[in-house]
Amino acid sequence: MALSSMTGFARSHGASGPYTFEWELKSVNAKGFDLRVRLPQGFEELEAHAKKHAGELLSRGTVYANLNVKRTNAAATVRINEDVLNAVLKAAALISGKVDAVAPSIDGLLAIKGVVEIAEPEGDEEEDKAARAAAAEAFDRALADLVEMRKREGISLGQILTQRVDEIEQLASKAEAAPGRKPEAIKARLAEQVATLLDTSDRFDSDRLMQEAILIATKADIREELDRIASHIAQARELIGKGGPIGRKLDFLAQEFHREVNTCCSKSNDIELTNTGLAMKNVVEQFREQVQNLE
């Protein structure tokens, strides 16, 4: 299965009878899946269709779907409400002799609320049904384009993530070969630290000295951390190769990488090993940032 990004954009157009319409779909990062639909009046039933089809193809990301509809070749009807007009004229006649004012003009009368009524053209049920069906098909086309765009982005993300995993492996190998991890280097540091301990007290017993030496040697050993980093590298490569919605799993691995690298840095008492650990930490953070875009 291919990797998919959570970001993408798609648009589709369509027409049916007097209707023309346009879908716009925009997808952004999210922890789960959520489809937010904006539909004009008369097309509300398409929400169920959109959520069903989108839910079958997408597992993560917030998708904003907006449908714009226009109806052509249909003029609105203008009608004079004669009851309201007669009432206005009667009222004007009653006050005409009481105030000094000019007679009402036609445009003045038409501007009075309720005199003019604008009726939208009545829709044809068969035309409306056909338009909803065509709009549903147009949504499916836009959704397919969105999925395709997310997959193209996913291919790029997969290449970037593979590169970051390679960099982590190279730095782990560098940490493995660091001079500070060689037995003679560890032995020299132990001797120096034991000498410091002896200088602090002339009554330092041998059992305590042995315990301190073991503690120092254990703290300097990052073998377990390097083994776990190697295991995480293998898991990351397997997941990337398998594909599909693996964003959450890779995000968990990124956290595990971060934990092991932090431990390596805290254990290090060698400047070269510390620098290698910090470089690895930076690459792991880049890996984690890219994973956030993955479905």
Buried (B, 14 or more C-beta within 10 A) or exposed (E): EEBBBBBBBBBBEBBBBBBBBBBBBBBBBEEEBBBEBEBBEBBEEBBEBBBEBBEEEBBBBBBBBBBEBEBEEEEEEEEEBEEBBEBBEEEBEEEEEEEEEEEBEEEEBEEBEEBBEEEEEEBEEEBBEBBBEBBBEBBBBBBBBBBEBBBEBBBEBBEBBBBBBEBBBBBBEBBBEBEBBEEEBBEEBBEEBBEEBEEEEEEBEEEEEEEBBEEBBEEBEBEEBBEBBBEBBEBBBEBBEEBBBBBBBBBEBBEBBBBBBBBBBEBBBBEBBBBBBBBBBEBBBBBBEBBEBBB
